[in-house]
Amino acid sequence: MAETNTKKLRVTLVKSGIGYSKRQKDTLIALGLRRLKTTVELPDTPQTRGMIQAVTHLVRVETAE
């Protein structure tokens, strides 16, 4: 299935997951954020938005062109 939505989100880990629940730490790993200040570009999908919403206090989100 070809992805028709070409929008991307740039997600940066700005606060450590230490001290938060295992579920939130697992969400960070699933997003590809393993170290502080790492940035990943992810497709703008409802699934990605939901994962970001779960850890919004730990990440910074920007739209990528």
Biopython code that builds the backbone (N, CA, C, O; Angstrom):
import numpy as np
from Bio.PDB.StructureBuilder import StructureBuilder

atoms = [
    (1, "MET", "N", (0.844, -1.174, 0.000)),
    (1, "MET", "CA", (0.000, 0.000, 0.000)),
    (1, "MET", "C", (0.890, 1.239, 0.000)),
    (1, "MET", "O", (1.684, 1.442, 0.919)),
    (2, "ALA", "N", (0.757, 2.044, -1.011)),
    (2, "ALA", "CA", (1.575, 3.248, -1.136)),
    (2, "ALA", "C", (1.039, 4.334, -0.219)),
    (2, "ALA", "O", (-0.171, 4.518, -0.079)),
    (3, "GLU", "N", (1.950, 5.032, 0.389)),
    (3, "GLU", "CA", (1.556, 6.105, 1.301)),
    (3, "GLU", "C", (1.290, 7.366, 0.484)),
    (3, "GLU", "O", (2.184, 7.863, -0.202)),
    (4, "THR", "N", (0.074, 7.882, 0.553)),
    (4, "THR", "CA", (-0.276, 9.068, -0.210)),
    (4, "THR", "C", (0.012, 10.344, 0.566)),
    (4, "THR", "O", (0.182, 11.411, -0.025)),
    (5, "ASN", "N", (0.067, 10.237, 1.889)),
    (5, "ASN", "CA", (0.342, 11.397, 2.721)),
    (5, "ASN", "C", (1.857, 11.554, 2.854)),
    (5, "ASN", "O", (2.515, 10.742, 3.504)),
    (6, "THR", "N", (2.410, 12.607, 2.232)),
    (6, "THR", "CA", (3.857, 12.778, 2.244)),
    (6, "THR", "C", (4.321, 13.688, 3.371)),
    (6, "THR", "O", (5.510, 13.995, 3.454)),
    (7, "LYS", "N", (3.431, 14.121, 4.228)),
    (7, "LYS", "CA", (3.827, 14.976, 5.340)),
    (7, "LYS", "C", (4.664, 14.194, 6.337)),
    (7, "LYS", "O", (4.433, 13.009, 6.578)),
    (8, "LYS", "N", (5.637, 14.879, 6.906)),
    (8, "LYS", "CA", (6.516, 14.259, 7.892)),
    (8, "LYS", "C", (6.527, 15.107, 9.158)),
    (8, "LYS", "O", (6.295, 16.316, 9.126)),
    (9, "LEU", "N", (6.800, 14.444, 10.255)),
    (9, "LEU", "CA", (6.972, 15.126, 11.533)),
    (9, "LEU", "C", (8.400, 14.922, 11.996)),
    (9, "LEU", "O", (8.935, 13.817, 11.896)),
    (10, "ARG", "N", (9.022, 15.976, 12.500)),
    (10, "ARG", "CA", (10.371, 15.879, 13.060)),
    (10, "ARG", "C", (10.210, 15.871, 14.577)),
    (10, "ARG", "O", (9.756, 16.850, 15.169)),
    (11, "VAL", "N", (10.587, 14.758, 15.195)),
    (11, "VAL", "CA", (10.396, 14.563, 16.628)),
    (11, "VAL", "C", (11.763, 14.502, 17.303)),
    (11, "VAL", "O", (12.629, 13.729, 16.892)),
    (12, "THR", "N", (11.956, 15.323, 18.347)),
    (12, "THR", "CA", (13.224, 15.380, 19.069)),
    (12, "THR", "C", (12.982, 15.065, 20.534)),
    (12, "THR", "O", (12.060, 15.604, 21.146)),
    (13, "LEU", "N", (13.807, 14.194, 21.097)),
    (13, "LEU", "CA", (13.724, 13.861, 22.520)),
    (13, "LEU", "C", (14.427, 14.963, 23.312)),
    (13, "LEU", "O", (15.637, 15.150, 23.183)),
    (14, "VAL", "N", (13.671, 15.688, 24.126)),
    (14, "VAL", "CA", (14.240, 16.817, 24.868)),
    (14, "VAL", "C", (14.307, 16.569, 26.372)),
    (14, "VAL", "O", (14.932, 17.339, 27.101)),
    (15, "LYS", "N", (13.664, 15.497, 26.840)),
    (15, "LYS", "CA", (13.705, 15.163, 28.259)),
    (15, "LYS", "C", (13.795, 13.649, 28.394)),
    (15, "LYS", "O", (13.151, 12.910, 27.649)),
    (16, "SER", "N", (14.589, 13.200, 29.337)),
    (16, "SER", "CA", (14.817, 11.773, 29.526)),
    (16, "SER", "C", (13.558, 11.045, 29.986)),
    (16, "SER", "O", (12.702, 11.617, 30.661)),
    (17, "GLY", "N", (13.466, 9.776, 29.609)),
    (17, "GLY", "CA", (12.353, 8.934, 30.029)),
    (17, "GLY", "C", (12.557, 8.318, 31.401)),
    (17, "GLY", "O", (11.680, 7.614, 31.901)),
    (18, "ILE", "N", (13.714, 8.577, 32.020)),
    (18, "ILE", "CA", (14.003, 8.021, 33.343)),
    (18, "ILE", "C", (12.996, 8.579, 34.349)),
    (18, "ILE", "O", (12.756, 9.786, 34.395)),
    (19, "GLY", "N", (12.420, 7.702, 35.140)),
    (19, "GLY", "CA", (11.446, 8.114, 36.139)),
    (19, "GLY", "C", (10.013, 8.048, 35.651)),
    (19, "GLY", "O", (9.083, 8.291, 36.421)),
    (20, "TYR", "N", (9.823, 7.720, 34.379)),
    (20, "TYR", "CA", (8.480, 7.578, 33.824)),
    (20, "TYR", "C", (8.164, 6.098, 33.643)),
    (20, "TYR", "O", (9.042, 5.245, 33.775)),
    (21, "SER", "N", (6.920, 5.807, 33.345)),
    (21, "SER", "CA", (6.483, 4.416, 33.265)),
    (21, "SER", "C", (7.156, 3.662, 32.123)),
    (21, "SER", "O", (7.633, 4.262, 31.159)),
    (22, "LYS", "N", (7.186, 2.341, 32.248)),
    (22, "LYS", "CA", (7.772, 1.497, 31.211)),
    (22, "LYS", "C", (7.036, 1.691, 29.893)),
    (22, "LYS", "O", (7.649, 1.632, 28.827)),
    (23, "ARG", "N", (5.747, 1.918, 29.953)),
    (23, "ARG", "CA", (4.963, 2.123, 28.745)),
    (23, "ARG", "C", (5.433, 3.363, 27.984)),
    (23, "ARG", "O", (5.522, 3.348, 26.756)),
    (24, "GLN", "N", (5.733, 4.435, 28.720)),
    (24, "GLN", "CA", (6.223, 5.647, 28.060)),
    (24, "GLN", "C", (7.630, 5.437, 27.508)),
    (24, "GLN", "O", (7.946, 5.933, 26.427)),
    (25, "LYS", "N", (8.474, 4.713, 28.231)),
    (25, "LYS", "CA", (9.822, 4.415, 27.738)),
    (25, "LYS", "C", (9.741, 3.561, 26.474)),
    (25, "LYS", "O", (10.490, 3.787, 25.523)),
    (26, "ASP", "N", (8.845, 2.591, 26.459)),
    (26, "ASP", "CA", (8.665, 1.737, 25.279)),
    (26, "ASP", "C", (8.154, 2.549, 24.089)),
    (26, "ASP", "O", (8.523, 2.281, 22.946)),
    (27, "THR", "N", (7.309, 3.534, 24.359)),
    (27, "THR", "CA", (6.807, 4.397, 23.291)),
    (27, "THR", "C", (7.947, 5.202, 22.679)),
    (27, "THR", "O", (8.007, 5.358, 21.460)),
    (28, "LEU", "N", (8.846, 5.711, 23.507)),
    (28, "LEU", "CA", (10.003, 6.451, 22.985)),
    (28, "LEU", "C", (10.852, 5.565, 22.085)),
    (28, "LEU", "O", (11.300, 6.001, 21.025)),
    (29, "ILE", "N", (11.075, 4.325, 22.502)),
    (29, "ILE", "CA", (11.863, 3.385, 21.702)),
    (29, "ILE", "C", (11.149, 3.083, 20.384)),
    (29, "ILE", "O", (11.784, 3.005, 19.332)),
    (30, "ALA", "N", (9.831, 2.915, 20.446)),
    (30, "ALA", "CA", (9.055, 2.639, 19.239)),
    (30, "ALA", "C", (9.112, 3.810, 18.258)),
    (30, "ALA", "O", (9.045, 3.613, 17.045)),
    (31, "LEU", "N", (9.233, 5.014, 18.781)),
    (31, "LEU", "CA", (9.374, 6.189, 17.921)),
    (31, "LEU", "C", (10.784, 6.316, 17.359)),
    (31, "LEU", "O", (11.016, 7.112, 16.449)),
    (32, "GLY", "N", (11.725, 5.544, 17.887)),
    (32, "GLY", "CA", (13.102, 5.600, 17.413)),
    (32, "GLY", "C", (13.966, 6.569, 18.194)),
    (32, "GLY", "O", (15.053, 6.936, 17.747)),
    (33, "LEU", "N", (13.487, 6.989, 19.366)),
    (33, "LEU", "CA", (14.215, 7.949, 20.196)),
    (33, "LEU", "C", (14.903, 7.203, 21.325)),
    (33, "LEU", "O", (14.250, 6.783, 22.280)),
    (34, "ARG", "N", (16.208, 7.036, 21.224)),
    (34, "ARG", "CA", (16.937, 6.263, 22.222)),
    (34, "ARG", "C", (17.858, 7.116, 23.078)),
    (34, "ARG", "O", (18.153, 6.755, 24.218)),
    (35, "ARG", "N", (18.310, 8.234, 22.550)),
    (35, "ARG", "CA", (19.201, 9.103, 23.310)),
    (35, "ARG", "C", (18.654, 10.520, 23.338)),
    (35, "ARG", "O", (17.913, 10.930, 22.445)),
    (36, "LEU", "N", (19.021, 11.250, 24.356)),
    (36, "LEU", "CA", (18.603, 12.629, 24.500)),
    (36, "LEU", "C", (19.087, 13.447, 23.305)),
    (36, "LEU", "O", (20.204, 13.260, 22.823)),
    (37, "LYS", "N", (18.246, 14.344, 22.842)),
    (37, "LYS", "CA", (18.524, 15.252, 21.722)),
    (37, "LYS", "C", (18.630, 14.560, 20.370)),
    (37, "LYS", "O", (19.140, 15.150, 19.418)),
    (38, "THR", "N", (18.157, 13.320, 20.266)),
    (38, "THR", "CA", (18.108, 12.678, 18.954)),
    (38, "THR", "C", (16.834, 13.121, 18.246)),
    (38, "THR", "O", (15.810, 13.382, 18.877)),
    (39, "THR", "N", (16.921, 13.199, 16.935)),
    (39, "THR", "CA", (15.790, 13.627, 16.121)),
    (39, "THR", "C", (15.502, 12.565, 15.075)),
    (39, "THR", "O", (16.415, 12.022, 14.453)),
    (40, "VAL", "N", (14.214, 12.274, 14.889)),
    (40, "VAL", "CA", (13.792, 11.342, 13.849)),
    (40, "VAL", "C", (12.682, 11.993, 13.042)),
    (40, "VAL", "O", (11.920, 12.808, 13.562)),
    (41, "GLU", "N", (12.594, 11.628, 11.769)),
    (41, "GLU", "CA", (11.502, 12.077, 10.930)),
    (41, "GLU", "C", (10.552, 10.906, 10.734)),
    (41, "GLU", "O", (10.955, 9.826, 10.305)),
    (42, "LEU", "N", (9.289, 11.137, 11.054)),
    (42, "LEU", "CA", (8.281, 10.084, 10.996)),
    (42, "LEU", "C", (7.126, 10.537, 10.124)),
    (42, "LEU", "O", (6.878, 11.737, 10.008)),
    (43, "PRO", "N", (6.409, 9.594, 9.503)),
    (43, "PRO", "CA", (5.238, 9.970, 8.711)),
    (43, "PRO", "C", (4.136, 10.511, 9.616)),
    (43, "PRO", "O", (3.963, 10.060, 10.749)),
    (44, "ASP", "N", (3.405, 11.476, 9.100)),
    (44, "ASP", "CA", (2.317, 12.090, 9.859)),
    (44, "ASP", "C", (1.062, 11.231, 9.718)),
    (44, "ASP", "O", (0.221, 11.480, 8.855)),
    (45, "THR", "N", (0.948, 10.209, 10.583)),
    (45, "THR", "CA", (-0.198, 9.306, 10.564)),
    (45, "THR", "C", (-0.896, 9.362, 11.914)),
    (45, "THR", "O", (-0.308, 9.821, 12.893)),
    (46, "PRO", "N", (-2.133, 8.905, 11.982)),
    (46, "PRO", "CA", (-2.819, 8.876, 13.278)),
    (46, "PRO", "C", (-2.090, 8.022, 14.319)),
    (46, "PRO", "O", (-2.113, 8.343, 15.507)),
    (47, "GLN", "N", (-1.445, 6.941, 13.882)),
    (47, "GLN", "CA", (-0.715, 6.080, 14.807)),
    (47, "GLN", "C", (0.481, 6.820, 15.400)),
    (47, "GLN", "O", (0.730, 6.746, 16.604)),
    (48, "THR", "N", (1.210, 7.524, 14.563)),
    (48, "THR", "CA", (2.362, 8.296, 15.039)),
    (48, "THR", "C", (1.909, 9.412, 15.954)),
    (48, "THR", "O", (2.525, 9.644, 16.995)),
    (49, "ARG", "N", (0.856, 10.103, 15.593)),
    (49, "ARG", "CA", (0.327, 11.186, 16.430)),
    (49, "ARG", "C", (-0.095, 10.675, 17.805)),
    (49, "ARG", "O", (0.108, 11.356, 18.810)),
    (50, "GLY", "N", (-0.677, 9.487, 17.849)),
    (50, "GLY", "CA", (-1.090, 8.907, 19.126)),
    (50, "GLY", "C", (0.095, 8.576, 20.013)),
    (50, "GLY", "O", (0.049, 8.794, 21.224)),
    (51, "MET", "N", (1.162, 8.047, 19.414)),
    (51, "MET", "CA", (2.358, 7.741, 20.200)),
    (51, "MET", "C", (3.001, 9.021, 20.710)),
    (51, "MET", "O", (3.474, 9.070, 21.845)),
    (52, "ILE", "N", (3.021, 10.051, 19.884)),
    (52, "ILE", "CA", (3.582, 11.341, 20.307)),
    (52, "ILE", "C", (2.747, 11.932, 21.434)),
    (52, "ILE", "O", (3.295, 12.501, 22.377)),
    (53, "GLN", "N", (1.439, 11.804, 21.347)),
    (53, "GLN", "CA", (0.546, 12.339, 22.387)),
    (53, "GLN", "C", (0.831, 11.702, 23.748)),
    (53, "GLN", "O", (0.681, 12.349, 24.784)),
    (54, "ALA", "N", (1.244, 10.429, 23.742)),
    (54, "ALA", "CA", (1.516, 9.728, 24.996)),
    (54, "ALA", "C", (2.782, 10.236, 25.682)),
    (54, "ALA", "O", (2.921, 10.103, 26.897)),
    (55, "VAL", "N", (3.701, 10.814, 24.918)),
    (55, "VAL", "CA", (4.971, 11.286, 25.489)),
    (55, "VAL", "C", (5.224, 12.752, 25.142)),
    (55, "VAL", "O", (6.375, 13.174, 25.034)),
    (56, "THR", "N", (4.170, 13.518, 24.971)),
    (56, "THR", "CA", (4.292, 14.904, 24.543)),
    (56, "THR", "C", (5.119, 15.758, 25.511)),
    (56, "THR", "O", (5.700, 16.765, 25.105)),
    (57, "HIS", "N", (5.174, 15.363, 26.784)),
    (57, "HIS", "CA", (5.940, 16.105, 27.778)),
    (57, "HIS", "C", (7.438, 15.827, 27.684)),
    (57, "HIS", "O", (8.230, 16.478, 28.364)),
    (58, "LEU", "N", (7.834, 14.864, 26.847)),
    (58, "LEU", "CA", (9.247, 14.493, 26.715)),
    (58, "LEU", "C", (9.837, 14.860, 25.360)),
    (58, "LEU", "O", (11.053, 14.790, 25.181)),
    (59, "VAL", "N", (9.003, 15.250, 24.404)),
    (59, "VAL", "CA", (9.482, 15.475, 23.049)),
    (59, "VAL", "C", (9.080, 16.861, 22.522)),
    (59, "VAL", "O", (8.184, 17.519, 23.051)),
    (60, "ARG", "N", (9.778, 17.271, 21.463)),
    (60, "ARG", "CA", (9.412, 18.486, 20.727)),
    (60, "ARG", "C", (9.068, 18.038, 19.307)),
    (60, "ARG", "O", (9.802, 17.253, 18.705)),
    (61, "VAL", "N", (7.961, 18.534, 18.777)),
    (61, "VAL", "CA", (7.490, 18.108, 17.478)),
    (61, "VAL", "C", (7.441, 19.308, 16.525)),
    (61, "VAL", "O", (6.927, 20.371, 16.873)),
    (62, "GLU", "N", (7.981, 19.118, 15.329)),
    (62, "GLU", "CA", (7.927, 20.137, 14.282)),
    (62, "GLU", "C", (7.464, 19.462, 12.996)),
    (62, "GLU", "O", (7.610, 18.249, 12.839)),
    (63, "THR", "N", (6.915, 20.234, 12.092)),
    (63, "THR", "CA", (6.578, 19.677, 10.788)),
    (63, "THR", "C", (7.805, 19.762, 9.899)),
    (63, "THR", "O", (8.511, 20.770, 9.899)),
    (64, "ALA", "N", (8.056, 18.719, 9.152)),
    (64, "ALA", "CA", (9.195, 18.682, 8.224)),
    (64, "ALA", "C", (8.647, 18.833, 6.819)),
    (64, "ALA", "O", (7.589, 18.294, 6.493)),
    (65, "GLU", "N", (9.345, 19.544, 6.016)),
    (65, "GLU", "CA", (8.908, 19.793, 4.632)),
    (65, "GLU", "C", (9.265, 18.641, 3.731)),
    (65, "GLU", "O", (8.973, 18.679, 2.535)),
]
sb = StructureBuilder()
sb.init_structure("model")
sb.init_model(0)
sb.init_chain("A")
sb.init_seg("    ")
for serial, (resi, resn, name, xyz) in enumerate(atoms, 1):
    if name == "N":
        sb.init_residue(resn, " ", resi, " ")
    sb.init_atom(name, np.array(xyz, "f"), 0.0, 1.0, " ", f" {name:<3s}", serial, name[0])
structure = sb.get_structure()
